[in-house]
């Protein structure tokens, strides 16, 4: 019998495991991951940005956990000698009509208690000489790291506390009884006092397999990237972002210097026809049918039809993709870019067609479900882990039978 079973071996599930041992020393913890390696999907396809929290609604979990998480992630990397760089970023207005939006975003950064500065064209040129912009917000707290390396360290800490990690094991059903929870997998059944669902792209399915209807479904969006050729990396010093389009729920294409020196350009955001569909040709009838049969998706699609068509066009036209990048760096040419691996964002969508904007945690009878943790979840992972454990400790019905 385990005290806790965690479903999902991405950075959030691993952070929860680490946080459990801080609160419940000596606990018996099992982490179950369906893949043969940890941090394979959202974590392993992450851009590696340590976000500041500037974009998010003041008071939201995303805003608070990104702000606090950027500090705790930096501290963790320093403590464990994981390579990282708090290099800062600029958010650039390239058109006059974007300047009011830039000012609004700057006001939000102040509300979120961030150290940011509004800068003009000349100072922007000093920071990023090849960027063309009318003004920008300088965000010193942003940085870069390899989240796969961070996840490996989380796993090492779990094992050091005698936590167990079981790979290549798929959860099929979770049944909550009065005195235990039975987790059925393709490798046998396991018993525990409490289940913690951190299954990312499959978190809604694990919640449903546990008997919970959440009025939300994970809809996968593929983020498509290019990389700058090595001889063109000089065009980007650190992190360069556009002013977000207020009519579209994604950030727009941007430039990201990676911890290994590569420079990513993107992402484009398009519906994926498979939850783990990293290529245009990837297709799952089950995943596709679920999205197509979900009323919330069609409500969302109707609302963002124009922007969605633009993203799809850019997905199949490198010239259109490059044209978007040239708004930030006019020198960029098609020949400067080569295809890069894509990522898939697990975005929770409600039946009314609204995206779940914030991190979302559902409390069950003997379970807790992290049902929406897209970006900036990697940045915020340490804080999400602490919050999950805090929620457990705050619920008497969850804690009464955990530790004998």
N, C-alpha and C positions, 0 to 999 in steps of 0.2 A: 504493500500500500504506500503510495506516494502522498506527500502533503500537497504538492502542486504538480500539475502537468501543463506545460506550455505547448501550444500547437503553433508551429511556425518558427523557422530558424533564420529569419531576417534580422536586421539590426534592432528592430523594436522588440521582437521576442527574446533576443539575446540580452538586451538591456533590462527587460523585465526579470529575466533569470538572475542577472547580476544584482538587481535591486532587492530581490527576494532574500538573498543571503545577507544583505546589509540589515534587513528588518528581522528576519527569522533565522538566526544563526543555528546551524545544525539541521535545517529543514531537508527533507528528501524531495528533490526536484528532478523531474524528467522533462526534457525538451524533445519534441517529436518534429522531424522535418521530412517532408515527402521526397525531396531531392537527395542526391548522393553527396552534396556539399552544401555548406551553409552560405547564406547571403547571396544566393544565386540570381534572384530576380530583381525586384526593385532596388535593393541595396547594391547588388553587383553591377547594375546598369545605371548607377547614379552619376550625376555630373560631378560630384565631389565638392560642391559648394557648401561652405559653412554660412548659412543665411543669417541675416541680422534680425528679421522680423518686420521690416519696414512696410511691407505690403498689406499686412493683415489688420483686421478690425481691432481697434484698441480694446483691451479687456478680454479678447478671445484667447483660447488656449494656444492657437497658432502664434499669435503675437507674443504672448508671455513666454511660452516654451521655446520659441526660436530665440528670443532675446536672452533668456537664461541659459538655453542650451548651447548657444554659440560660445558662451563663457565656460560652461562645464565641459564642452567638447574640447576646447582649447586646453583647459587645465588637465583633462584626461590624457590628451596627446603629449603634453609636456611631461606628465608624470611617468608615462609608459614609453617615452622616446619614440613616438609615432610621428613621422614626417608630416608637417603641416605648414601653412603659410597664411598668416592674417594679412593679406595683401591689399584688402579694400576693394571697392568697386565703384563705378560711376553709373548712374541712371541718367540717360541722355535724352533731351528734347531736341529733335531734329527739325521741327516745324513750329511756326509761330503759334498755331492752334494747340500745340502740346504744352506750351509754357504754363497756362493755367492749371493743367493737369499735374505738371511737375510741382507747382506751388502747393497744390492740394496734397500731393504725396509727401512733400516736405513737412507740411503741417501734421500729417498723420505720424510721421517719424518722431516729431516732438511729442505728440500724444503718447507714443509708444516708448518714450524715455530713451531715445536713441541719440547717440552722438553723431549728428550729420551736419553737412554744410551745403548751402546753395552756392554754386560757383558759376562764373561766367565762361564765355568762350575761350578767353586767354588762359585761364587756369586749367580748364579742361584739356587744352592743347599741351600743357606742361605735363599732365598726368598721362594722357593717351594722345600722342602727337598725330596719329593718323585718323582720329575720330572727327567727324564733322558734326558739330552741334551748336545750338544757340545758348545752351545752358545745361546744367546737370546738378544732380545731388551726389555729393561725395559721401560714401558710406565706409568709414575706416574699419568697422567691426567685421566685415565680410571676409571670408578666407576660403582656402581650399584644403582638402585632405582626401585620402583614399579610404572610403568607408568600408571597403572590404577588409583592409588591415585593422581598422577599428573593431569590426565585427569579430575578427579572429582573436583579438585581445579580450573582448567580452567573453568569448567562448572559453578561452584559457582560464579566465577568472572563475567561470562557472565550474569548470572541471577541477580547479584547485580547491573548491569548496565541496568536492565530491558530488557535484551535480552530474547527471547523466544526459548525454546527447545521443539520440537515436536517429540515424540518417536512413534515407530510402524507405520510409515508413509512412503510409498514407492513412490519415484518419477517415473512417467511414461513418461512424455514428458516435454520438455522445449521449449517454442516458444518466440523468440525475435521479438518484434514489435518496431516501431519507438520511442514510448514514454513509453514502459514498457516491462517487461518480464513476461509471464504467466507460472507458474510452476504447471503442472497437477500432482496430486497424487491420491492414492486410498482413500484419506480422503477429497478430494475436491481440488479446484484450489486456488493458491495464487499468488499475483501480487507483483512485485518488480522492482526496477531500475536496479539491478545487481545480477546475480547468480554467486556463487563461488562453483565450483565442487571439493570436497575433498572426493570423494566416494571410494578411495582406490581400493579394489578388483574389483569394478564396475566403476571406473573412466572413462574407455574408453566407456562404454555403456552410461553413463550419457552424455559424450561429443557427442556421436552419436545421442542420444535423443534430443540434443540441436541443431543438424544440422551440426556437425563438424566431418569430417573424418581426423584422425590424423596420418595415416600410422603407427599405432602401435596398438598392442592388448595386453591386460593383460593375461599373461600365469601364472597360479598358480603353485608354487612349495611348496610342503609340507616339512617342516623341522621336522624330527622325533627325539625324545629325550628319554634318560633314565635319571633316578635320582640315585645318590648314596644312598645306605641305610644309615640311620643315624649313625650307628656305623663305617661307612667308610668315613664319611665326613672329617675326619682328613687328608686324603690324598691330599686334595685341600685346600689351604689357601685362594686364591682369584680367579683370572682369568688367565687361561692358554690356550694359542692359539698356533696352529702350524704355520709354515711358509706357506702362501697360495700357492697352486698349480697354477703356471702361466698359465697352460693349461685348467683351469676350473674356471668358474666365481663365485664360492662360496668359503667360507673361510675354509671349512674342519671342522671335529669334534673337539670340544674343551670343556673345563671345565669352568663352570660359577657358582660361589657362588652367590646365590640369597639373596635378602635383608632379607628374613625370616630365613636364615641359611641353606636352602636346597642347594644341588649342582646338577646342570644339566650337563649332558654329551651329546654332540651332537652339531649341528643337522646333520643328514643325509639329503640330498636334492634330492627329487624325484618329478616327475610330479604328480600333483593332478588331479584327474578326476572330480573334482568339485571345484569351486572357493572358497567355504568355506568347503572344504573336509579335516577334521582333522583326519579321520580314513582311513585306507587302503580300506575299503569297501564302502566309500562314493562315490556316482556316480551321475552325472547330465548329461543326454543325451545332453542337450543344451550346457553345458560347454565343454563336451568332443568333441562334433561335431565341435564346433568353433575352438578348438585347432587342431584337426585332419585335418580340412579343410583349415588350414592357412599355406600358403607356407613358411612363415618365420619360423614356428616351425620345419618343416622338414629340412630346411637349418641349423638351430641350432643343431638339433638332429644329423645330419650327421657330423657336426664339432666336437661334443663332445660325439660321440658314445661310445668310450672306457670308458671315465669317467662316462658317464650316466649308462652304464651297471654295473660298479663297485658300484655306488650308489644304484641301484636297488637290486643287490645281497646283499648288506649290509642291505637294508631295510627288507629283509626276513630272514636274518641270523644274529642272535644275536652274534654268535661266530665271524663273520666277523666284526661286529660293534665293539666288544670288542677288536679285534686285532688292529683296528685303534686307539682305545684309549690307548692301551698298548704301542704304539710307544712313547707316552708322559709319561705315568705312568705305568711301567711294572708290578707293584703290582696288578693292577686292574684285578679282576676275574669276570666271568659271574654272579656268585651268589651275587656280590656286587651291582648289578644294578637291578632296577625295572622300568617298563615302565612309561613314563611321558607324559603329554599332548603335542600334536604336535602344530605347528603353520603353517600358510600358508603365503608365501611371494607373494605379488602382483608385479610381474616383467613385465615391459613393453618390448615387443619384436617387432622390426620393420620387415617389409615384406622382407627385404634383409637377414634376419636371425641374425642380430646383436641385442644384448641386448642394451637397452637404459641405458647407464652407469650412467648418472647424473640425478638429479632431473629435471623434465621437466614440464614447465608451458606453456599452450597455451592460447593466448589472443583472445577472441571472440569480437563480436560487443557490446554485453551487458552481457558478461560472461567472466569468467576466469577459466581455468581448470587445476588442479594439476594432471597431467596424469601419472607421475611416481614418487612415493615417498616410495620406500622400505627402508630397513635399510640403513643408520642410521637416518631415518626420525623421530623416537621418540626422539633421542638425539637432533636432529636439529629442532624440532617442533617449538620452540619459534622463531627461526631465519627464518624458512619457513613462519610462520605467518606474520612476519615483511616484508618479501620479497613480499608476495602476496599483502599486503597493499601498499607497495612501488610501485609495478607494477600498481596497480589501480590508485594511485595518479599521476603516470607518464604518464598515458594515458588520454588525454583530453576527448576523446569520452566516456570514462568510468566514468569520474568524473563530467561531466557538468550537469548531471541531478540527481546525487545521493542525495545530501542534499539541500533541498529547502530553 
